[in-house]
Amino acid sequence: FDNIGESEFYKPPLTTINAHTRALGEQGGQILLELIEDPRGPARTLIGPVELVLRQSCGPPPALQPRLP
């Protein structure tokens, strides 16, 4: 999770989730300000932008992958 830099240097490179932390923080801050202004306001769920970063740790094991001629 979080697409840390070391993920790409493992063998095999690790598939991770890139959570765009700045955007999540901005949305969380906005929700906090709204709650400070109106503590009885509607409940909100924070669903932030995320991206799946596919690397070699994702997919079938090497023995099951088709072999090229």
PDB file of N, H, CA, C and O in Angstrom:
ATOM      1  N   PHE A   1       0.837  -1.180   0.000  1.00  0.00           N
ATOM      2  CA  PHE A   1       0.000   0.000   0.000  1.00  0.00           C
ATOM      3  C   PHE A   1       0.878   1.238   0.000  1.00  0.00           C
ATOM      4  O   PHE A   1       1.968   1.233   0.572  1.00  0.00           O
ATOM      5  N   ASP A   2       0.415   2.272  -0.625  1.00  0.00           N
ATOM      6  H   ASP A   2      -0.470   2.276  -1.090  1.00  0.00           H
ATOM      7  CA  ASP A   2       1.057   3.580  -0.659  1.00  0.00           C
ATOM      8  C   ASP A   2       2.191   3.699  -1.673  1.00  0.00           C
ATOM      9  O   ASP A   2       2.828   4.750  -1.752  1.00  0.00           O
ATOM     10  N   ASN A   3       2.456   2.659  -2.442  1.00  0.00           N
ATOM     11  H   ASN A   3       1.939   1.805  -2.378  1.00  0.00           H
ATOM     12  CA  ASN A   3       3.444   2.718  -3.518  1.00  0.00           C
ATOM     13  C   ASN A   3       4.784   3.292  -3.053  1.00  0.00           C
ATOM     14  O   ASN A   3       5.335   4.191  -3.689  1.00  0.00           O
ATOM     15  N   ILE A   4       5.299   2.771  -1.948  1.00  0.00           N
ATOM     16  H   ILE A   4       4.851   2.041  -1.431  1.00  0.00           H
ATOM     17  CA  ILE A   4       6.595   3.254  -1.469  1.00  0.00           C
ATOM     18  C   ILE A   4       7.675   2.951  -2.513  1.00  0.00           C
ATOM     19  O   ILE A   4       7.573   1.969  -3.249  1.00  0.00           O
ATOM     20  N   GLY A   5       8.674   3.768  -2.570  1.00  0.00           N
ATOM     21  H   GLY A   5       8.757   4.565  -1.972  1.00  0.00           H
ATOM     22  CA  GLY A   5       9.706   3.663  -3.591  1.00  0.00           C
ATOM     23  C   GLY A   5      10.394   2.314  -3.663  1.00  0.00           C
ATOM     24  O   GLY A   5      10.777   1.865  -4.743  1.00  0.00           O
ATOM     25  N   GLU A   6      10.553   1.661  -2.510  1.00  0.00           N
ATOM     26  H   GLU A   6      10.242   2.026  -1.633  1.00  0.00           H
ATOM     27  CA  GLU A   6      11.256   0.382  -2.477  1.00  0.00           C
ATOM     28  C   GLU A   6      10.481  -0.727  -3.182  1.00  0.00           C
ATOM     29  O   GLU A   6      11.068  -1.747  -3.543  1.00  0.00           O
ATOM     30  N   SER A   7       9.184  -0.553  -3.385  1.00  0.00           N
ATOM     31  H   SER A   7       8.706   0.276  -3.092  1.00  0.00           H
ATOM     32  CA  SER A   7       8.336  -1.599  -3.988  1.00  0.00           C
ATOM     33  C   SER A   7       8.854  -2.070  -5.338  1.00  0.00           C
ATOM     34  O   SER A   7       8.743  -3.249  -5.674  1.00  0.00           O
ATOM     35  N   GLU A   8       9.410  -1.162  -6.102  1.00  0.00           N
ATOM     36  H   GLU A   8       9.500  -0.204  -5.830  1.00  0.00           H
ATOM     37  CA  GLU A   8       9.859  -1.540  -7.443  1.00  0.00           C
ATOM     38  C   GLU A   8      11.204  -2.262  -7.447  1.00  0.00           C
ATOM     39  O   GLU A   8      11.615  -2.789  -8.481  1.00  0.00           O
ATOM     40  N   PHE A   9      11.898  -2.296  -6.302  1.00  0.00           N
ATOM     41  H   PHE A   9      11.564  -1.868  -5.462  1.00  0.00           H
ATOM     42  CA  PHE A   9      13.220  -2.914  -6.259  1.00  0.00           C
ATOM     43  C   PHE A   9      13.227  -4.329  -5.686  1.00  0.00           C
ATOM     44  O   PHE A   9      14.269  -4.985  -5.687  1.00  0.00           O
ATOM     45  N   TYR A  10      12.079  -4.813  -5.195  1.00  0.00           N
ATOM     46  H   TYR A  10      11.233  -4.281  -5.194  1.00  0.00           H
ATOM     47  CA  TYR A  10      11.982  -6.197  -4.740  1.00  0.00           C
ATOM     48  C   TYR A  10      12.001  -7.133  -5.934  1.00  0.00           C
ATOM     49  O   TYR A  10      11.766  -6.706  -7.065  1.00  0.00           O
ATOM     50  N   LYS A  11      12.280  -8.408  -5.689  1.00  0.00           N
ATOM     51  H   LYS A  11      12.471  -8.754  -4.771  1.00  0.00           H
ATOM     52  CA  LYS A  11      12.238  -9.406  -6.759  1.00  0.00           C
ATOM     53  C   LYS A  11      11.182 -10.424  -6.398  1.00  0.00           C
ATOM     54  O   LYS A  11      11.415 -11.209  -5.478  1.00  0.00           O
ATOM     55  N   PRO A  12      10.065 -10.467  -7.040  1.00  0.00           N
ATOM     56  CA  PRO A  12       9.640  -9.599  -8.139  1.00  0.00           C
ATOM     57  C   PRO A  12       9.190  -8.233  -7.605  1.00  0.00           C
ATOM     58  O   PRO A  12       8.839  -8.112  -6.432  1.00  0.00           O
ATOM     59  N   PRO A  13       9.199  -7.204  -8.466  1.00  0.00           N
ATOM     60  CA  PRO A  13       8.694  -5.895  -8.051  1.00  0.00           C
ATOM     61  C   PRO A  13       7.234  -6.019  -7.593  1.00  0.00           C
ATOM     62  O   PRO A  13       6.442  -6.724  -8.219  1.00  0.00           O
ATOM     63  N   LEU A  14       6.882  -5.333  -6.500  1.00  0.00           N
ATOM     64  H   LEU A  14       7.525  -4.761  -5.991  1.00  0.00           H
ATOM     65  CA  LEU A  14       5.580  -5.502  -5.862  1.00  0.00           C
ATOM     66  C   LEU A  14       4.498  -4.619  -6.479  1.00  0.00           C
ATOM     67  O   LEU A  14       4.709  -3.431  -6.723  1.00  0.00           O
ATOM     68  N   THR A  15       3.348  -5.218  -6.723  1.00  0.00           N
ATOM     69  H   THR A  15       3.177  -6.183  -6.524  1.00  0.00           H
ATOM     70  CA  THR A  15       2.163  -4.476  -7.132  1.00  0.00           C
ATOM     71  C   THR A  15       1.638  -3.763  -5.895  1.00  0.00           C
ATOM     72  O   THR A  15       1.529  -4.374  -4.831  1.00  0.00           O
ATOM     73  N   THR A  16       1.312  -2.480  -6.018  1.00  0.00           N
ATOM     74  H   THR A  16       1.401  -1.984  -6.882  1.00  0.00           H
ATOM     75  CA  THR A  16       0.866  -1.699  -4.869  1.00  0.00           C
ATOM     76  C   THR A  16      -0.306  -0.800  -5.236  1.00  0.00           C
ATOM     77  O   THR A  16      -0.715  -0.720  -6.395  1.00  0.00           O
ATOM     78  N   ILE A  17      -0.829  -0.133  -4.230  1.00  0.00           N
ATOM     79  H   ILE A  17      -0.497  -0.198  -3.289  1.00  0.00           H
ATOM     80  CA  ILE A  17      -1.857   0.886  -4.412  1.00  0.00           C
ATOM     81  C   ILE A  17      -1.190   2.235  -4.177  1.00  0.00           C
ATOM     82  O   ILE A  17      -0.509   2.424  -3.169  1.00  0.00           O
ATOM     83  N   ASN A  18      -1.378   3.160  -5.088  1.00  0.00           N
ATOM     84  H   ASN A  18      -1.931   3.007  -5.907  1.00  0.00           H
ATOM     85  CA  ASN A  18      -0.875   4.515  -4.919  1.00  0.00           C
ATOM     86  C   ASN A  18      -2.037   5.367  -4.427  1.00  0.00           C
ATOM     87  O   ASN A  18      -2.908   5.758  -5.205  1.00  0.00           O
ATOM     88  N   ALA A  19      -2.042   5.652  -3.124  1.00  0.00           N
ATOM     89  H   ALA A  19      -1.335   5.335  -2.492  1.00  0.00           H
ATOM     90  CA  ALA A  19      -3.056   6.526  -2.547  1.00  0.00           C
ATOM     91  C   ALA A  19      -2.510   7.947  -2.644  1.00  0.00           C
ATOM     92  O   ALA A  19      -1.467   8.259  -2.071  1.00  0.00           O
ATOM     93  N   HIS A  20      -3.199   8.775  -3.350  1.00  0.00           N
ATOM     94  H   HIS A  20      -4.046   8.521  -3.816  1.00  0.00           H
ATOM     95  CA  HIS A  20      -2.736  10.153  -3.555  1.00  0.00           C
ATOM     96  C   HIS A  20      -2.956  10.932  -2.259  1.00  0.00           C
ATOM     97  O   HIS A  20      -3.992  11.566  -2.061  1.00  0.00           O
ATOM     98  N   THR A  21      -1.954  10.866  -1.386  1.00  0.00           N
ATOM     99  H   THR A  21      -1.112  10.351  -1.546  1.00  0.00           H
ATOM    100  CA  THR A  21      -2.084  11.345  -0.016  1.00  0.00           C
ATOM    101  C   THR A  21      -2.363  12.844   0.069  1.00  0.00           C
ATOM    102  O   THR A  21      -3.072  13.285   0.974  1.00  0.00           O
ATOM    103  N   ARG A  22      -1.834  13.610  -0.830  1.00  0.00           N
ATOM    104  H   ARG A  22      -1.258  13.252  -1.564  1.00  0.00           H
ATOM    105  CA  ARG A  22      -2.106  15.061  -0.787  1.00  0.00           C
ATOM    106  C   ARG A  22      -3.587  15.332  -1.016  1.00  0.00           C
ATOM    107  O   ARG A  22      -4.201  16.111  -0.286  1.00  0.00           O
ATOM    108  N   ALA A  23      -4.161  14.686  -2.033  1.00  0.00           N
ATOM    109  H   ALA A  23      -3.662  14.053  -2.625  1.00  0.00           H
ATOM    110  CA  ALA A  23      -5.589  14.873  -2.319  1.00  0.00           C
ATOM    111  C   ALA A  23      -6.440  14.361  -1.154  1.00  0.00           C
ATOM    112  O   ALA A  23      -7.434  14.989  -0.789  1.00  0.00           O
ATOM    113  N   LEU A  24      -6.050  13.220  -0.570  1.00  0.00           N
ATOM    114  H   LEU A  24      -5.242  12.710  -0.866  1.00  0.00           H
ATOM    115  CA  LEU A  24      -6.782  12.693   0.580  1.00  0.00           C
ATOM    116  C   LEU A  24      -6.709  13.660   1.758  1.00  0.00           C
ATOM    117  O   LEU A  24      -7.707  13.880   2.444  1.00  0.00           O
ATOM    118  N   GLY A  25      -5.545  14.233   1.992  1.00  0.00           N
ATOM    119  H   GLY A  25      -4.734  14.054   1.435  1.00  0.00           H
ATOM    120  CA  GLY A  25      -5.381  15.200   3.079  1.00  0.00           C
ATOM    121  C   GLY A  25      -6.214  16.449   2.871  1.00  0.00           C
ATOM    122  O   GLY A  25      -6.808  16.972   3.814  1.00  0.00           O
ATOM    123  N   GLU A  26      -6.260  16.931   1.630  1.00  0.00           N
ATOM    124  H   GLU A  26      -5.777  16.507   0.864  1.00  0.00           H
ATOM    125  CA  GLU A  26      -7.071  18.111   1.322  1.00  0.00           C
ATOM    126  C   GLU A  26      -8.552  17.828   1.564  1.00  0.00           C
ATOM    127  O   GLU A  26      -9.260  18.654   2.140  1.00  0.00           O
ATOM    128  N   GLN A  27      -9.015  16.661   1.123  1.00  0.00           N
ATOM    129  H   GLN A  27      -8.440  15.990   0.655  1.00  0.00           H
ATOM    130  CA  GLN A  27     -10.416  16.303   1.325  1.00  0.00           C
ATOM    131  C   GLN A  27     -10.715  16.136   2.819  1.00  0.00           C
ATOM    132  O   GLN A  27     -11.754  16.589   3.299  1.00  0.00           O
ATOM    133  N   GLY A  28      -9.812  15.490   3.547  1.00  0.00           N
ATOM    134  H   GLY A  28      -8.968  15.122   3.157  1.00  0.00           H
ATOM    135  CA  GLY A  28      -9.992  15.323   4.989  1.00  0.00           C
ATOM    136  C   GLY A  28     -10.038  16.659   5.719  1.00  0.00           C
ATOM    137  O   GLY A  28     -10.843  16.847   6.631  1.00  0.00           O
ATOM    138  N   GLY A  29      -9.174  17.581   5.318  1.00  0.00           N
ATOM    139  H   GLY A  29      -8.520  17.428   4.578  1.00  0.00           H
ATOM    140  CA  GLY A  29      -9.173  18.924   5.914  1.00  0.00           C
ATOM    141  C   GLY A  29     -10.474  19.660   5.658  1.00  0.00           C
ATOM    142  O   GLY A  29     -11.001  20.336   6.542  1.00  0.00           O
ATOM    143  N   GLN A  30     -10.992  19.527   4.440  1.00  0.00           N
ATOM    144  H   GLN A  30     -10.564  18.978   3.722  1.00  0.00           H
ATOM    145  CA  GLN A  30     -12.258  20.169   4.095  1.00  0.00           C
ATOM    146  C   GLN A  30     -13.402  19.603   4.944  1.00  0.00           C
ATOM    147  O   GLN A  30     -14.243  20.353   5.439  1.00  0.00           O
ATOM    148  N   ILE A  31     -13.427  18.295   5.105  1.00  0.00           N
ATOM    149  H   ILE A  31     -12.743  17.686   4.702  1.00  0.00           H
ATOM    150  CA  ILE A  31     -14.456  17.653   5.936  1.00  0.00           C
ATOM    151  C   ILE A  31     -14.333  18.139   7.380  1.00  0.00           C
ATOM    152  O   ILE A  31     -15.343  18.419   8.025  1.00  0.00           O
ATOM    153  N   LEU A  32     -13.110  18.241   7.889  1.00  0.00           N
ATOM    154  H   LEU A  32     -12.290  18.014   7.366  1.00  0.00           H
ATOM    155  CA  LEU A  32     -12.891  18.714   9.255  1.00  0.00           C
ATOM    156  C   LEU A  32     -13.407  20.140   9.427  1.00  0.00           C
ATOM    157  O   LEU A  32     -14.076  20.435  10.417  1.00  0.00           O
ATOM    158  N   LEU A  33     -13.108  21.025   8.484  1.00  0.00           N
ATOM    159  H   LEU A  33     -12.564  20.785   7.680  1.00  0.00           H
ATOM    160  CA  LEU A  33     -13.590  22.400   8.567  1.00  0.00           C
ATOM    161  C   LEU A  33     -15.118  22.454   8.557  1.00  0.00           C
ATOM    162  O   LEU A  33     -15.720  23.243   9.285  1.00  0.00           O
ATOM    163  N   GLU A  34     -15.738  21.616   7.734  1.00  0.00           N
ATOM    164  H   GLU A  34     -15.249  20.975   7.143  1.00  0.00           H
ATOM    165  CA  GLU A  34     -17.201  21.564   7.694  1.00  0.00           C
ATOM    166  C   GLU A  34     -17.766  21.087   9.024  1.00  0.00           C
ATOM    167  O   GLU A  34     -18.782  21.609   9.483  1.00  0.00           O
ATOM    168  N   LEU A  35     -17.123  20.100   9.654  1.00  0.00           N
ATOM    169  H   LEU A  35     -16.297  19.676   9.281  1.00  0.00           H
ATOM    170  CA  LEU A  35     -17.585  19.607  10.949  1.00  0.00           C
ATOM    171  C   LEU A  35     -17.396  20.634  12.060  1.00  0.00           C
ATOM    172  O   LEU A  35     -18.216  20.715  12.975  1.00  0.00           O
ATOM    173  N   ILE A  36     -16.330  21.411  11.988  1.00  0.00           N
ATOM    174  H   ILE A  36     -15.664  21.345  11.245  1.00  0.00           H
ATOM    175  CA  ILE A  36     -16.112  22.471  12.979  1.00  0.00           C
ATOM    176  C   ILE A  36     -17.207  23.520  12.847  1.00  0.00           C
ATOM    177  O   ILE A  36     -17.727  24.015  13.847  1.00  0.00           O
ATOM    178  N   GLU A  37     -17.552  23.855  11.613  1.00  0.00           N
ATOM    179  H   GLU A  37     -17.130  23.453  10.801  1.00  0.00           H
ATOM    180  CA  GLU A  37     -18.586  24.854  11.370  1.00  0.00           C
ATOM    181  C   GLU A  37     -19.978  24.344  11.757  1.00  0.00           C
ATOM    182  O   GLU A  37     -20.787  25.101  12.293  1.00  0.00           O
ATOM    183  N   ASP A  38     -20.257  23.076  11.491  1.00  0.00           N
ATOM    184  H   ASP A  38     -19.600  22.460  11.055  1.00  0.00           H
ATOM    185  CA  ASP A  38     -21.571  22.498  11.784  1.00  0.00           C
ATOM    186  C   ASP A  38     -21.389  21.068  12.292  1.00  0.00           C
ATOM    187  O   ASP A  38     -21.449  20.121  11.507  1.00  0.00           O
ATOM    188  N   PRO A  39     -21.166  20.903  13.605  1.00  0.00           N
ATOM    189  CA  PRO A  39     -20.918  19.569  14.157  1.00  0.00           C
ATOM    190  C   PRO A  39     -22.065  18.580  13.932  1.00  0.00           C
ATOM    191  O   PRO A  39     -21.850  17.369  13.980  1.00  0.00           O
ATOM    192  N   ARG A  40     -23.260  19.073  13.693  1.00  0.00           N
ATOM    193  H   ARG A  40     -23.435  20.057  13.655  1.00  0.00           H
ATOM    194  CA  ARG A  40     -24.408  18.194  13.475  1.00  0.00           C
ATOM    195  C   ARG A  40     -24.685  17.977  11.988  1.00  0.00           C
ATOM    196  O   ARG A  40     -25.736  17.458  11.613  1.00  0.00           O
ATOM    197  N   GLY A  41     -23.753  18.371  11.166  1.00  0.00           N
ATOM    198  H   GLY A  41     -22.899  18.793  11.471  1.00  0.00           H
ATOM    199  CA  GLY A  41     -23.909  18.199   9.718  1.00  0.00           C
ATOM    200  C   GLY A  41     -23.943  16.730   9.333  1.00  0.00           C
ATOM    201  O   GLY A  41     -23.697  15.857  10.166  1.00  0.00           O
ATOM    202  N   PRO A  42     -24.246  16.462   8.075  1.00  0.00           N
ATOM    203  CA  PRO A  42     -24.356  15.068   7.630  1.00  0.00           C
ATOM    204  C   PRO A  42     -23.020  14.337   7.707  1.00  0.00           C
ATOM    205  O   PRO A  42     -21.958  14.921   7.493  1.00  0.00           O
ATOM    206  N   ALA A  43     -23.098  13.050   8.016  1.00  0.00           N
ATOM    207  H   ALA A  43     -23.961  12.575   8.189  1.00  0.00           H
ATOM    208  CA  ALA A  43     -21.897  12.211   8.031  1.00  0.00           C
ATOM    209  C   ALA A  43     -21.394  12.058   6.600  1.00  0.00           C
ATOM    210  O   ALA A  43     -22.184  11.938   5.664  1.00  0.00           O
ATOM    211  N   ARG A  44     -20.107  12.063   6.446  1.00  0.00           N
ATOM    212  H   ARG A  44     -19.465  12.160   7.206  1.00  0.00           H
ATOM    213  CA  ARG A  44     -19.522  11.912   5.115  1.00  0.00           C
ATOM    214  C   ARG A  44     -18.473  10.822   5.136  1.00  0.00           C
ATOM    215  O   ARG A  44     -17.812  10.594   6.150  1.00  0.00           O
ATOM    216  N   THR A  45     -18.331  10.166   4.032  1.00  0.00           N
ATOM    217  H   THR A  45     -18.868  10.351   3.209  1.00  0.00           H
ATOM    218  CA  THR A  45     -17.307   9.147   3.856  1.00  0.00           C
ATOM    219  C   THR A  45     -16.267   9.681   2.893  1.00  0.00           C
ATOM    220  O   THR A  45     -16.603  10.218   1.838  1.00  0.00           O
ATOM    221  N   LEU A  46     -15.027   9.535   3.253  1.00  0.00           N
ATOM    222  H   LEU A  46     -14.754   9.098   4.110  1.00  0.00           H
ATOM    223  CA  LEU A  46     -13.935   9.992   2.403  1.00  0.00           C
ATOM    224  C   LEU A  46     -13.491   8.837   1.517  1.00  0.00           C
ATOM    225  O   LEU A  46     -12.948   7.840   1.994  1.00  0.00           O
ATOM    226  N   ILE A  47     -13.727   8.986   0.242  1.00  0.00           N
ATOM    227  H   ILE A  47     -14.168   9.795  -0.146  1.00  0.00           H
ATOM    228  CA  ILE A  47     -13.264   8.001  -0.734  1.00  0.00           C
ATOM    229  C   ILE A  47     -12.325   8.755  -1.669  1.00  0.00           C
ATOM    230  O   ILE A  47     -12.753   9.539  -2.517  1.00  0.00           O
ATOM    231  N   GLY A  48     -11.052   8.497  -1.492  1.00  0.00           N
ATOM    232  H   GLY A  48     -10.704   7.860  -0.803  1.00  0.00           H
ATOM    233  CA  GLY A  48     -10.069   9.271  -2.230  1.00  0.00           C
ATOM    234  C   GLY A  48      -9.644   8.623  -3.525  1.00  0.00           C
ATOM    235  O   GLY A  48      -9.960   7.467  -3.804  1.00  0.00           O
ATOM    236  N   PRO A  49      -8.923   9.392  -4.302  1.00  0.00           N
ATOM    237  CA  PRO A  49      -8.386   8.852  -5.540  1.00  0.00           C
ATOM    238  C   PRO A  49      -7.260   7.866  -5.245  1.00  0.00           C
ATOM    239  O   PRO A  49      -6.326   8.183  -4.509  1.00  0.00           O
ATOM    240  N   VAL A  50      -7.350   6.695  -5.810  1.00  0.00           N
ATOM    241  H   VAL A  50      -8.108   6.437  -6.408  1.00  0.00           H
ATOM    242  CA  VAL A  50      -6.293   5.691  -5.679  1.00  0.00           C
ATOM    243  C   VAL A  50      -5.995   5.115  -7.058  1.00  0.00           C
ATOM    244  O   VAL A  50      -6.814   5.210  -7.972  1.00  0.00           O
ATOM    245  N   GLU A  51      -4.830   4.523  -7.195  1.00  0.00           N
ATOM    246  H   GLU A  51      -4.165   4.446  -6.452  1.00  0.00           H
ATOM    247  CA  GLU A  51      -4.398   3.967  -8.473  1.00  0.00           C
ATOM    248  C   GLU A  51      -3.688   2.642  -8.205  1.00  0.00           C
ATOM    249  O   GLU A  51      -2.827   2.560  -7.329  1.00  0.00           O
ATOM    250  N   LEU A  52      -4.043   1.624  -8.948  1.00  0.00           N
ATOM    251  H   LEU A  52      -4.743   1.690  -9.660  1.00  0.00           H
ATOM    252  CA  LEU A  52      -3.374   0.335  -8.846  1.00  0.00           C
ATOM    253  C   LEU A  52      -2.111   0.384  -9.700  1.00  0.00           C
ATOM    254  O   LEU A  52      -2.177   0.650 -10.900  1.00  0.00           O
ATOM    255  N   VAL A  53      -0.970   0.128  -9.082  1.00  0.00           N
ATOM    256  H   VAL A  53      -0.916  -0.088  -8.107  1.00  0.00           H
ATOM    257  CA  VAL A  53       0.317   0.133  -9.785  1.00  0.00           C
ATOM    258  C   VAL A  53       0.712  -1.327  -9.993  1.00  0.00           C
ATOM    259  O   VAL A  53       1.195  -1.986  -9.072  1.00  0.00           O
ATOM    260  N   LEU A  54       0.505  -1.821 -11.206  1.00  0.00           N
ATOM    261  H   LEU A  54       0.113  -1.286 -11.954  1.00  0.00           H
ATOM    262  CA  LEU A  54       0.789  -3.221 -11.512  1.00  0.00           C
ATOM    263  C   LEU A  54       2.277  -3.419 -11.780  1.00  0.00           C
ATOM    264  O   LEU A  54       2.889  -2.712 -12.581  1.00  0.00           O
ATOM    265  N   ARG A  55       2.831  -4.402 -11.085  1.00  0.00           N
ATOM    266  H   ARG A  55       2.334  -4.976 -10.435  1.00  0.00           H
ATOM    267  CA  ARG A  55       4.215  -4.794 -11.320  1.00  0.00           C
ATOM    268  C   ARG A  55       4.246  -6.307 -11.448  1.00  0.00           C
ATOM    269  O   ARG A  55       3.194  -6.932 -11.578  1.00  0.00           O
ATOM    270  N   GLN A  56       5.409  -6.901 -11.414  1.00  0.00           N
ATOM    271  H   GLN A  56       6.264  -6.394 -11.308  1.00  0.00           H
ATOM    272  CA  GLN A  56       5.556  -8.326 -11.709  1.00  0.00           C
ATOM    273  C   GLN A  56       5.023  -9.261 -10.624  1.00  0.00           C
ATOM    274  O   GLN A  56       4.930 -10.465 -10.862  1.00  0.00           O
ATOM    275  N   SER A  57       4.673  -8.755  -9.449  1.00  0.00           N
ATOM    276  H   SER A  57       4.748  -7.776  -9.255  1.00  0.00           H
ATOM    277  CA  SER A  57       4.150  -9.635  -8.399  1.00  0.00           C
ATOM    278  C   SER A  57       2.673  -9.952  -8.634  1.00  0.00           C
ATOM    279  O   SER A  57       2.058 -10.665  -7.840  1.00  0.00           O
ATOM    280  N   CYS A  58       2.117  -9.440  -9.689  1.00  0.00           N
ATOM    281  H   CYS A  58       2.616  -8.860 -10.333  1.00  0.00           H
ATOM    282  CA  CYS A  58       0.701  -9.644  -9.998  1.00  0.00           C
ATOM    283  C   CYS A  58       0.576 -10.561 -11.217  1.00  0.00           C
ATOM    284  O   CYS A  58       1.212 -10.318 -12.242  1.00  0.00           O
ATOM    285  N   GLY A  59      -0.236 -11.606 -11.110  1.00  0.00           N
ATOM    286  H   GLY A  59      -0.753 -11.803 -10.277  1.00  0.00           H
ATOM    287  CA  GLY A  59      -0.443 -12.502 -12.238  1.00  0.00           C
ATOM    288  C   GLY A  59      -0.144 -13.940 -11.857  1.00  0.00           C
ATOM    289  O   GLY A  59       0.153 -14.229 -10.698  1.00  0.00           O
ATOM    290  N   PRO A  60      -0.219 -14.840 -12.821  1.00  0.00           N
ATOM    291  CA  PRO A  60       0.007 -16.257 -12.531  1.00  0.00           C
ATOM    292  C   PRO A  60       1.483 -16.528 -12.224  1.00  0.00           C
ATOM    293  O   PRO A  60       2.354 -15.770 -12.648  1.00  0.00           O
ATOM    294  N   PRO A  61       1.760 -17.600 -11.493  1.00  0.00           N
ATOM    295  CA  PRO A  61       3.157 -17.950 -11.236  1.00  0.00           C
ATOM    296  C   PRO A  61       3.881 -18.250 -12.547  1.00  0.00           C
ATOM    297  O   PRO A  61       3.243 -18.652 -13.520  1.00  0.00           O
ATOM    298  N   PRO A  62       5.189 -18.063 -12.592  1.00  0.00           N
ATOM    299  CA  PRO A  62       5.938 -18.258 -13.835  1.00  0.00           C
ATOM    300  C   PRO A  62       5.697 -19.614 -14.496  1.00  0.00           C
ATOM    301  O   PRO A  62       5.692 -19.693 -15.725  1.00  0.00           O
ATOM    302  N   ALA A  63       5.499 -20.671 -13.730  1.00  0.00           N
ATOM    303  H   ALA A  63       5.503 -20.607 -12.732  1.00  0.00           H
ATOM    304  CA  ALA A  63       5.304 -22.002 -14.320  1.00  0.00           C
ATOM    305  C   ALA A  63       4.008 -22.086 -15.121  1.00  0.00           C
ATOM    306  O   ALA A  63       3.885 -22.941 -15.999  1.00  0.00           O
ATOM    307  N   LEU A  64       3.047 -21.223 -14.837  1.00  0.00           N
ATOM    308  H   LEU A  64       3.147 -20.529 -14.124  1.00  0.00           H
ATOM    309  CA  LEU A  64       1.760 -21.274 -15.529  1.00  0.00           C
ATOM    310  C   LEU A  64       1.651 -20.264 -16.668  1.00  0.00           C
ATOM    311  O   LEU A  64       0.661 -20.266 -17.400  1.00  0.00           O
ATOM    312  N   GLN A  65       2.634 -19.423 -16.823  1.00  0.00           N
ATOM    313  H   GLN A  65       3.438 -19.422 -16.229  1.00  0.00           H
ATOM    314  CA  GLN A  65       2.590 -18.454 -17.909  1.00  0.00           C
ATOM    315  C   GLN A  65       2.930 -19.145 -19.230  1.00  0.00           C
ATOM    316  O   GLN A  65       3.809 -20.005 -19.268  1.00  0.00           O
ATOM    317  N   PRO A  66       2.245 -18.778 -20.305  1.00  0.00           N
ATOM    318  CA  PRO A  66       2.554 -19.409 -21.605  1.00  0.00           C
ATOM    319  C   PRO A  66       3.993 -19.083 -22.026  1.00  0.00           C
ATOM    320  O   PRO A  66       4.491 -17.981 -21.794  1.00  0.00           O
ATOM    321  N   ARG A  67       4.631 -20.051 -22.637  1.00  0.00           N
ATOM    322  H   ARG A  67       4.226 -20.946 -22.825  1.00  0.00           H
ATOM    323  CA  ARG A  67       6.002 -19.847 -23.117  1.00  0.00           C
ATOM    324  C   ARG A  67       5.977 -19.409 -24.586  1.00  0.00           C
ATOM    325  O   ARG A  67       5.234 -19.948 -25.406  1.00  0.00           O
ATOM    326  N   LEU A  68       6.794 -18.438 -24.877  1.00  0.00           N
ATOM    327  H   LEU A  68       7.397 -18.000 -24.211  1.00  0.00           H
ATOM    328  CA  LEU A  68       6.889 -17.951 -26.254  1.00  0.00           C
ATOM    329  C   LEU A  68       7.900 -18.808 -27.019  1.00  0.00           C
ATOM    330  O   LEU A  68       8.913 -19.229 -26.460  1.00  0.00           O
ATOM    331  N   PRO A  69       7.619 -19.064 -28.306  1.00  0.00           N
ATOM    332  CA  PRO A  69       8.563 -19.889 -29.092  1.00  0.00           C
ATOM    333  C   PRO A  69       9.912 -19.230 -29.284  1.00  0.00           C
ATOM    334  O   PRO A  69      10.795 -19.806 -29.920  1.00  0.00           O
TER     335      PRO A  69
END
